């Protein structure tokens, strides 16, 4: 990449246009910037900065009640922050080559997510999403590690530029640094800034990014350009996660409840002031009292003791009622239900009341998940694009974690990405449900064949590699089938012995399987070892010649089968080799077979208590 040097003046006509456009767009978003600064001040407890006339000078210039705006914002952010799942595979893939290619890209994507530490950033990003109504993110290029980085930026001072379809076309990001900080970051700017500002003066710095260029300049210093980099990707690497609204201007979750929070804090100060004045109120004495003693054991001598008292200060009950009204308005305006604080009168038996009280909270989380899923999909796609176009020929190593197991992958972007930047970002169909309802819903929908196993895996509310999990499940099922076959053979021993058959070979095979398993040999290897056919001994040449002549006389194997040359099976066994009294697929199981886990768990009640009444069905093949 080509980096420019710090230089005075606005430079090229393109840079002059960027500077002029920034001044216009900053004026356009002036009202939004004011709301964002007010919300930030209230969340930091600086309510007097927003409403200076409501708070007195002195120790009580701040609110003394719980800052519900800050509590609600943190709770919403922590609920929305968990990461979705990223998958590049599809159930429609039929070739093993395409599936392996997609699985490797899935690991590359998860490696980018871990490299960028997106999960830690999500807590701050989701907080800014609810507080300010939007949060910007960008793909930055780490030249030292030769990797793209997904970075969430500050919402304050961010000015997006969208096209008519809502796609991010460009963006400005404004921040402030003093002269010493700027000189440390950009030494070439020392000669320009030395004569125009002091070391403590804060200087506005603006970063501009679009599909062609990335520029950092100082608009208040005659357009001083600190850095200029060409965008070799040819794509705007910005994404803005915006909270839905009725107009194009973003609004935070708490823009309309700041006055309610401040009023609640002011009422609390009034109550404290009333209590203070009640304790410090003057004492009323009768005329015959000549001395006034103060203290806990003081004695006032007078013939009219009932007249010795403090002047009462009555606090009307309507003041406390008004505090309750303000608290209710604050919760309704911020859409933060009271049940989140553990205070609810709803029935805990059926859960209906809790579900009703939590519905407003859940819908906000659902909406936020949809917005972040779309933005993360665009960010990951652009990260893959940057990785391929800038570092395509580099062989790199990424580390990640899939399904709780760490992995390390070696890849080359131009060979393992090859222009395919698609990724599926899913928070899961079960996200937002409590564990009991999520399990019941998923099993019931799967049991009635409304959804497929692959779809249900991809909707899980936790990180899961659906393709790898499918292979593990198939392996487990095949191993269970092999165990059933071995168990069926063991059950046939009594029938074989009753017919006079030699069961020593079967017993030997069972003992080999058991001994191999005790040594840690996988079940498939143990069965292969036990049932490995003995190698035939080579026959003498004269016997081989005689066998060939007899085979020619008897005819082909099909002719021998038609002639009834087969051997009768012992009693108690079918032609397939299974026991007559055991239904197909139930070898090694109790009679009739037990119900599977899906039938048991799908009957869990709304309280999470399982229904332990399991039925047994006996099925006989016809």
QUIZIMO-V164625 format. One record per residue. N is the residue number from 0. RES is the residue in three letters. SS is DSSP state (helix for helix, strand for strand, loop for the rest). OMEGA is omega in whole degrees, 0 to 359 (999 if undefined). D_CENTER is the distance of its C-alpha to the mean C-alpha in Angstrom with 1 decimal. Layout:
n/res/ss/omega/d_center
N/RES/SS/OMEGA/D_CENTER
N/RES/SS/OMEGA/D_CENTER
This chain:
n/res/ss/omega/d_center
0/UNK/loop/179/34.3
1/UNK/loop/180/37.1
2/UNK/strand/176/36.8
3/UNK/loop/180/39.2
4/UNK/loop/178/41.0
5/UNK/loop/182/41.2
6/UNK/strand/179/44.1
7/UNK/loop/178/45.6
8/UNK/loop/183/45.9
9/UNK/loop/174/43.7
10/UNK/loop/186/44.5
11/UNK/loop/176/44.3
12/UNK/helix/178/44.3
13/UNK/helix/180/40.7
14/UNK/helix/177/39.8
15/UNK/helix/178/42.1
16/UNK/helix/178/40.4
17/UNK/helix/180/36.9
18/UNK/helix/179/38.3
19/UNK/helix/179/40.0
20/UNK/helix/178/36.9
21/UNK/helix/179/34.9
22/UNK/helix/179/37.6
23/UNK/helix/184/37.5
24/UNK/helix/176/33.7
25/UNK/helix/176/33.6
26/UNK/helix/180/36.3
27/UNK/helix/183/34.5
28/UNK/loop/183/31.4
29/UNK/helix/180/33.6
30/UNK/helix/178/32.9
31/UNK/helix/180/29.1
32/UNK/helix/178/29.5
33/UNK/helix/178/31.6
34/UNK/helix/181/29.1
35/UNK/helix/178/26.4
36/UNK/helix/178/28.9
37/UNK/helix/179/29.9
38/UNK/helix/179/26.4
39/UNK/helix/180/25.9
40/UNK/helix/180/29.3
41/UNK/helix/179/28.6
42/UNK/helix/177/25.3
43/UNK/loop/179/27.3
44/UNK/loop/180/30.1
45/UNK/loop/183/32.6
46/UNK/helix/180/33.6
47/UNK/helix/177/37.2
48/UNK/helix/181/36.3
49/UNK/helix/180/35.1
50/UNK/loop/186/37.9
51/UNK/loop/184/40.7
52/UNK/loop/185/43.3
53/UNK/loop/185/41.5
54/UNK/loop/182/41.3
55/UNK/loop/174/44.4
56/UNK/loop/178/45.2
57/UNK/loop/186/44.9
58/UNK/loop/182/42.6
59/UNK/loop/178/41.1
60/UNK/loop/177/39.9
61/UNK/loop/179/36.2
62/UNK/loop/181/34.6
63/UNK/loop/178/34.9
64/UNK/loop/179/32.4
65/UNK/loop/180/28.7
66/UNK/loop/185/26.9
67/UNK/helix/177/25.0
68/UNK/helix/180/23.6
69/UNK/helix/180/21.9
70/UNK/helix/181/20.9
71/UNK/helix/180/19.3
72/UNK/helix/180/17.5
73/UNK/helix/181/16.0
74/UNK/helix/178/15.0
75/UNK/helix/181/13.4
76/UNK/helix/181/11.5
77/UNK/helix/177/10.4
78/UNK/helix/182/9.2
79/UNK/helix/190/7.3
80/UNK/loop/182/6.0
81/UNK/loop/187/3.0
82/UNK/loop/172/1.9
83/UNK/loop/176/3.7
84/UNK/strand/180/7.0
85/UNK/strand/180/9.9
86/UNK/strand/175/13.4
87/UNK/loop/181/16.8
88/UNK/loop/179/18.8
89/UNK/loop/179/20.4
90/UNK/loop/181/22.4
91/UNK/loop/179/25.3
92/UNK/loop/183/26.0
93/UNK/loop/182/29.3
94/UNK/loop/178/30.4
95/UNK/helix/179/29.3
96/UNK/helix/179/29.6
97/UNK/helix/180/27.1
98/UNK/helix/178/24.6
99/UNK/helix/177/25.0
100/UNK/helix/180/24.7
101/UNK/helix/179/21.4
102/UNK/helix/178/20.0
103/UNK/helix/176/21.1
104/UNK/helix/176/19.4
105/UNK/helix/178/16.1
106/UNK/helix/177/16.8
107/UNK/helix/180/17.9
108/UNK/helix/179/14.7
109/UNK/helix/174/12.6
110/UNK/helix/175/15.4
111/UNK/helix/180/15.3
112/UNK/helix/179/11.6
113/UNK/helix/179/12.9
114/UNK/helix/181/16.1
115/UNK/helix/180/14.8
116/UNK/loop/185/12.8
117/UNK/helix/182/10.0
118/UNK/helix/178/7.7
119/UNK/helix/180/10.9
120/UNK/helix/186/11.7
121/UNK/helix/181/8.7
122/UNK/helix/177/10.4
123/UNK/helix/182/13.6
124/UNK/helix/179/12.5
125/UNK/helix/176/11.2
126/UNK/helix/179/14.3
127/UNK/helix/179/16.5
128/UNK/helix/180/15.1
129/UNK/helix/186/16.4
130/UNK/helix/185/19.3
131/UNK/helix/179/20.8
132/UNK/loop/178/19.5
133/UNK/strand/174/18.1
134/UNK/strand/179/16.6
135/UNK/strand/176/17.9
136/UNK/strand/185/16.6
137/UNK/strand/172/18.9
138/UNK/strand/177/19.5
139/UNK/strand/184/21.9
140/UNK/strand/176/24.2
141/UNK/strand/184/24.7
142/UNK/loop/180/28.3
143/UNK/loop/180/28.7
144/UNK/loop/183/25.9
145/UNK/loop/183/26.4
146/UNK/strand/170/22.7
147/UNK/strand/179/20.7
148/UNK/strand/174/18.3
149/UNK/strand/186/15.5
150/UNK/strand/172/16.3
151/UNK/strand/186/15.4
152/UNK/loop/180/18.8
153/UNK/loop/180/20.5
154/UNK/loop/180/21.0
155/UNK/loop/181/24.5
156/UNK/loop/179/27.0
157/UNK/strand/183/24.9
158/UNK/strand/182/26.9
159/UNK/strand/174/25.5
160/UNK/strand/183/27.9
161/UNK/strand/171/26.9
162/UNK/loop/186/29.0
163/UNK/loop/175/30.1
164/UNK/loop/179/27.2
165/UNK/loop/178/24.6
166/UNK/loop/181/23.8
167/UNK/strand/181/23.7
168/UNK/strand/180/27.2
169/UNK/strand/180/27.5
170/UNK/strand/175/26.5
171/UNK/strand/178/28.2
172/UNK/strand/185/26.9
173/UNK/strand/175/29.4
174/UNK/strand/186/29.6
175/UNK/strand/176/32.6
176/UNK/strand/174/34.2
177/UNK/strand/187/37.6
178/UNK/helix/181/40.3
179/UNK/helix/179/40.0
180/UNK/helix/179/36.2
181/UNK/helix/179/36.9
182/UNK/helix/178/39.8
183/UNK/helix/180/37.7
184/UNK/helix/183/35.1
185/UNK/loop/183/37.7
186/UNK/helix/181/41.1
187/UNK/helix/182/42.8
188/UNK/helix/184/42.4
189/UNK/helix/182/44.5
190/UNK/helix/181/47.8
191/UNK/helix/184/46.6
192/UNK/helix/186/44.9
193/UNK/loop/185/47.7
194/UNK/loop/188/50.2
195/UNK/loop/183/48.0
196/UNK/loop/175/45.9
197/UNK/loop/183/45.9
198/UNK/loop/184/43.4
199/UNK/loop/181/41.9
200/UNK/loop/180/41.6
201/UNK/strand/183/38.1
202/UNK/strand/179/37.8
203/UNK/strand/178/35.4
204/UNK/strand/183/33.6
205/UNK/strand/174/31.9
206/UNK/strand/180/29.7
207/UNK/strand/180/30.0
208/UNK/strand/170/28.2
209/UNK/loop/184/28.8
210/UNK/loop/184/29.4
211/UNK/loop/191/32.7
212/UNK/strand/173/32.5
213/UNK/strand/187/30.7
214/UNK/strand/172/33.1
215/UNK/strand/184/33.1
216/UNK/strand/179/36.1
217/UNK/strand/184/37.7
218/UNK/loop/181/38.8
219/UNK/loop/180/41.2
220/UNK/loop/177/43.0
221/UNK/loop/177/44.5
222/UNK/loop/179/41.5
223/UNK/strand/180/41.4
224/UNK/strand/180/39.2
225/UNK/strand/181/37.4
226/UNK/strand/178/35.6
227/UNK/strand/183/35.5
228/UNK/strand/176/33.6
229/UNK/strand/178/33.9
230/UNK/loop/182/30.8
231/UNK/loop/179/31.6
232/UNK/loop/182/28.6
233/UNK/loop/181/30.1
234/UNK/loop/176/26.8
235/UNK/loop/188/25.3
236/UNK/loop/181/22.2
237/UNK/strand/171/20.8
238/UNK/strand/178/18.1
239/UNK/strand/175/18.0
240/UNK/strand/186/15.3
241/UNK/strand/175/17.7
242/UNK/loop/182/17.8
243/UNK/loop/179/20.1
244/UNK/loop/183/23.7
245/UNK/loop/181/27.2
246/UNK/loop/183/28.3
247/UNK/loop/181/27.3
248/UNK/loop/185/27.2
249/UNK/loop/178/23.9
250/UNK/loop/178/24.0
251/UNK/loop/182/21.8
252/UNK/loop/190/20.9
253/UNK/loop/181/23.8
254/UNK/loop/187/26.5
255/UNK/loop/183/28.7
256/UNK/loop/179/28.5
257/UNK/helix/180/29.6
258/UNK/helix/179/33.2
259/UNK/helix/177/32.5
260/UNK/helix/180/30.8
261/UNK/helix/178/33.7
262/UNK/helix/178/36.2
263/UNK/helix/177/34.8
264/UNK/helix/179/35.1
265/UNK/helix/177/38.6
266/UNK/helix/178/39.7
267/UNK/helix/177/38.6
268/UNK/helix/176/40.9
269/UNK/helix/179/43.7
270/UNK/helix/178/43.4
271/UNK/helix/179/43.5
272/UNK/helix/179/46.5
273/UNK/helix/179/48.3
274/UNK/helix/179/47.9
275/UNK/helix/180/49.1
276/UNK/helix/179/52.1
277/UNK/helix/179/52.9
278/UNK/helix/184/53.2
279/UNK/loop/181/55.2
280/UNK/loop/179/57.4
281/UNK/loop/181/61.2
282/UNK/strand/178/63.5
283/UNK/strand/181/66.3
284/UNK/loop/174/69.6
285/UNK/loop/185/72.9
286/UNK/loop/185/76.0
287/UNK/loop/179/77.5
288/UNK/loop/183/74.7
289/UNK/loop/183/75.9
290/UNK/loop/179/73.1
291/UNK/loop/178/69.3
292/UNK/loop/180/67.6
293/UNK/loop/179/63.9
294/UNK/loop/184/61.6
295/UNK/loop/181/60.4
296/UNK/loop/182/63.9
297/UNK/loop/180/65.9
298/UNK/loop/177/68.9
299/UNK/loop/182/70.3
300/UNK/loop/180/73.8
301/UNK/loop/177/74.8
302/UNK/loop/180/76.6
303/UNK/loop/184/73.8
304/UNK/helix/182/70.7
305/UNK/helix/179/68.8
306/UNK/helix/178/68.8
307/UNK/loop/183/67.0
308/UNK/strand/174/63.4
309/UNK/strand/178/60.7
310/UNK/loop/183/60.2
311/UNK/loop/175/57.4
312/UNK/loop/183/54.5
313/UNK/loop/174/53.1
314/UNK/loop/184/49.4
315/UNK/loop/180/49.1
316/UNK/helix/179/46.8
317/UNK/helix/178/45.5
318/UNK/helix/179/43.8
319/UNK/helix/177/41.5
320/UNK/helix/179/41.0
321/UNK/helix/176/40.0
322/UNK/helix/177/37.3
323/UNK/helix/178/35.8
324/UNK/helix/179/35.9
325/UNK/helix/179/34.2
326/UNK/helix/178/31.4
327/UNK/helix/178/31.0
328/UNK/helix/180/31.0
329/UNK/helix/180/28.4
330/UNK/helix/180/25.9
331/UNK/helix/181/26.7
332/UNK/helix/179/26.6
333/UNK/helix/180/23.2
334/UNK/loop/180/21.9
335/UNK/loop/187/21.0
336/UNK/loop/181/22.5
337/UNK/helix/181/24.8
338/UNK/helix/178/23.2
339/UNK/helix/176/20.3
340/UNK/helix/179/23.1
341/UNK/loop/181/24.3
342/UNK/loop/180/27.4
343/UNK/loop/174/28.0
344/UNK/loop/184/31.1
345/UNK/loop/180/29.3
346/UNK/loop/177/30.1
347/UNK/loop/180/28.0
348/UNK/loop/180/29.8
349/UNK/loop/182/28.6
350/UNK/loop/183/25.5
351/UNK/helix/181/26.6
352/UNK/helix/178/27.1
353/UNK/helix/180/23.8
354/UNK/helix/180/22.1
355/UNK/helix/181/24.4
356/UNK/helix/182/23.7
357/UNK/helix/186/19.9
358/UNK/helix/179/20.0
359/UNK/helix/178/20.0
360/UNK/helix/182/17.0
361/UNK/helix/181/15.0
362/UNK/helix/176/16.2
363/UNK/helix/179/15.0
364/UNK/helix/179/11.4
365/UNK/helix/180/11.9
366/UNK/helix/178/13.7
367/UNK/helix/178/11.3
368/UNK/helix/179/8.5
369/UNK/helix/180/11.5
370/UNK/helix/181/12.6
371/UNK/helix/179/9.7
372/UNK/helix/179/9.4
373/UNK/helix/180/13.1
374/UNK/helix/179/13.2
375/UNK/helix/176/10.9
376/UNK/helix/177/13.1
377/UNK/helix/180/16.1
378/UNK/helix/180/15.2
379/UNK/helix/178/14.6
380/UNK/helix/179/17.8
381/UNK/helix/176/19.7
382/UNK/helix/176/18.7
383/UNK/helix/179/20.2
384/UNK/helix/178/23.2
385/UNK/helix/181/23.8
386/UNK/helix/182/23.6
387/UNK/helix/186/26.2
388/UNK/helix/182/28.5
389/UNK/helix/184/28.8
390/UNK/helix/186/28.5
391/UNK/loop/185/29.3
392/UNK/loop/182/32.1
393/UNK/loop/174/30.4
394/UNK/strand/188/29.4
395/UNK/strand/180/26.3
396/UNK/strand/178/24.4
397/UNK/strand/176/20.6
398/UNK/strand/180/18.9
399/UNK/strand/181/15.5
400/UNK/strand/179/14.1
401/UNK/strand/178/13.7
402/UNK/loop/178/13.7
403/UNK/loop/181/14.6
404/UNK/strand/178/17.4
405/UNK/strand/179/18.0
406/UNK/strand/176/19.7
407/UNK/strand/184/21.9
408/UNK/strand/176/22.7
409/UNK/strand/185/25.7
410/UNK/strand/174/25.7
411/UNK/strand/190/27.7
412/UNK/helix/184/26.0
413/UNK/helix/180/29.1
414/UNK/helix/185/29.5
415/UNK/helix/174/25.9
416/UNK/loop/173/24.4
417/UNK/loop/174/27.7
418/UNK/loop/179/26.6
419/UNK/loop/183/23.8
420/UNK/loop/183/20.8
421/UNK/loop/178/19.0
422/UNK/loop/179/15.5
423/UNK/strand/181/13.5
424/UNK/strand/184/10.0
425/UNK/strand/171/8.9
426/UNK/loop/177/6.4
427/UNK/loop/178/9.3
428/UNK/loop/184/12.6
429/UNK/loop/180/12.3
430/UNK/loop/180/9.3
431/UNK/loop/177/11.2
432/UNK/loop/174/14.0
433/UNK/loop/187/15.4
434/UNK/helix/182/15.7
435/UNK/helix/182/19.4
436/UNK/helix/179/19.1
437/UNK/helix/181/16.2
438/UNK/helix/180/18.4
439/UNK/helix/182/21.5
440/UNK/helix/181/20.3
441/UNK/helix/181/18.9
442/UNK/helix/179/22.1
443/UNK/helix/178/24.4
444/UNK/helix/177/23.2
445/UNK/helix/180/23.4
446/UNK/helix/178/26.8
447/UNK/loop/177/28.2
448/UNK/loop/173/27.1
449/UNK/loop/180/25.2
450/UNK/loop/179/22.4
451/UNK/loop/177/22.4
452/UNK/helix/181/21.0
453/UNK/helix/179/19.2
454/UNK/helix/181/17.6
455/UNK/helix/178/16.6
456/UNK/helix/182/15.0
457/UNK/helix/179/12.9
458/UNK/loop/181/11.8
459/UNK/loop/182/10.6
460/UNK/loop/176/7.6
461/UNK/loop/183/7.1
462/UNK/loop/184/8.0
463/UNK/loop/173/11.4
464/UNK/loop/188/14.2
465/UNK/helix/182/16.0
466/UNK/helix/180/19.2
467/UNK/helix/179/19.7
468/UNK/helix/177/19.0
469/UNK/helix/178/21.5
470/UNK/helix/178/24.1
471/UNK/helix/179/23.7
472/UNK/helix/178/24.2
473/UNK/helix/178/27.2
474/UNK/helix/179/28.6
475/UNK/helix/180/28.4
476/UNK/helix/178/30.1
477/UNK/helix/176/32.8
478/UNK/helix/177/33.4
479/UNK/helix/178/33.8
480/UNK/helix/178/36.3
481/UNK/helix/177/38.2
482/UNK/helix/177/38.4
483/UNK/helix/179/39.7
484/UNK/helix/179/42.3
485/UNK/helix/178/43.5
486/UNK/helix/177/43.6
487/UNK/helix/177/45.6
488/UNK/helix/178/48.0
489/UNK/helix/178/48.5
490/UNK/helix/181/49.2
491/UNK/loop/182/51.9
492/UNK/helix/179/53.9
493/UNK/helix/180/56.1
494/UNK/helix/178/57.0
495/UNK/helix/180/57.8
496/UNK/helix/180/60.0
497/UNK/helix/179/61.7
498/UNK/loop/178/62.8
499/UNK/loop/181/64.2
500/UNK/loop/177/61.6
501/UNK/loop/183/60.8
502/UNK/loop/182/57.4
503/UNK/helix/180/57.6
504/UNK/helix/178/55.5
505/UNK/helix/178/52.7
506/UNK/helix/178/52.8
507/UNK/helix/179/52.7
508/UNK/helix/178/49.6
509/UNK/helix/180/47.8
510/UNK/helix/178/48.8
511/UNK/helix/179/47.5
512/UNK/helix/182/44.1
513/UNK/helix/180/43.9
514/UNK/helix/179/45.2
515/UNK/helix/179/42.7
516/UNK/helix/178/39.8
517/UNK/helix/177/41.1
518/UNK/loop/179/41.0
519/UNK/loop/179/37.3
520/UNK/loop/177/38.1
521/UNK/loop/186/35.5
522/UNK/helix/181/36.8
523/UNK/helix/177/37.3
524/UNK/helix/180/39.4
525/UNK/helix/179/41.3
526/UNK/helix/178/42.3
527/UNK/helix/179/43.2
528/UNK/helix/184/45.4
529/UNK/helix/186/47.1
530/UNK/loop/178/47.9
531/UNK/loop/183/48.8
532/UNK/loop/179/52.2
533/UNK/loop/179/55.2
534/UNK/loop/182/56.4
535/UNK/loop/177/59.7
536/UNK/loop/180/62.8
537/UNK/loop/181/64.7
538/UNK/loop/176/67.8
539/UNK/loop/183/71.3
540/UNK/helix/183/72.4
541/UNK/helix/178/75.1
542/UNK/helix/178/72.8
543/UNK/helix/178/70.2
544/UNK/helix/179/73.1
545/UNK/helix/179/74.3
546/UNK/helix/178/70.7
547/UNK/helix/179/70.5
548/UNK/helix/179/73.8
549/UNK/helix/179/72.9
550/UNK/helix/178/69.6
551/UNK/helix/180/71.6
552/UNK/helix/182/74.0
553/UNK/helix/181/71.4
554/UNK/loop/183/69.3
555/UNK/loop/177/65.6
556/UNK/helix/179/62.8
557/UNK/helix/179/62.5
558/UNK/helix/178/66.2
559/UNK/helix/179/66.1
560/UNK/helix/179/63.2
561/UNK/helix/180/65.3
562/UNK/loop/178/68.2
563/UNK/loop/181/66.4
564/UNK/loop/181/66.1
565/UNK/loop/181/62.9
566/UNK/loop/180/62.7
567/UNK/loop/177/62.3
568/UNK/loop/177/59.2
569/UNK/loop/181/59.9
570/UNK/loop/181/59.9
571/UNK/loop/181/56.6
572/UNK/strand/174/54.5
573/UNK/loop/177/53.6
574/UNK/loop/178/54.2
575/UNK/loop/181/50.5
576/UNK/loop/180/51.0
577/UNK/loop/177/49.0
578/UNK/strand/181/50.6
579/UNK/loop/184/52.3
580/UNK/loop/182/51.1
581/UNK/loop/181/47.4
582/UNK/loop/179/45.3
583/UNK/loop/178/43.4
584/UNK/loop/183/40.1
585/UNK/loop/177/41.0
586/UNK/loop/180/42.7
587/UNK/loop/181/41.9
588/UNK/loop/175/40.6
589/UNK/loop/184/42.5
590/UNK/loop/182/44.8
591/UNK/loop/180/43.1
592/UNK/loop/177/39.7
593/UNK/loop/174/37.0
594/UNK/loop/182/34.2
595/UNK/loop/184/30.9
596/UNK/helix/182/27.7
597/UNK/helix/181/26.4
598/UNK/helix/178/29.6
599/UNK/helix/187/29.3
600/UNK/helix/181/25.7
601/UNK/loop/180/25.8
602/UNK/loop/177/28.5
603/UNK/loop/179/26.4
604/UNK/loop/182/27.3
605/UNK/loop/179/25.3
606/UNK/loop/181/25.8
607/UNK/loop/180/24.2
608/UNK/loop/182/27.6
609/UNK/loop/174/28.5
610/UNK/loop/187/31.7
611/UNK/loop/178/33.8
612/UNK/loop/180/36.5
613/UNK/loop/180/36.1
614/UNK/loop/178/38.7
615/UNK/loop/180/40.4
616/UNK/loop/177/41.6
617/UNK/loop/183/44.4
618/UNK/loop/179/44.5
619/UNK/loop/180/47.4
620/UNK/loop/179/47.3
621/UNK/loop/999/50.2
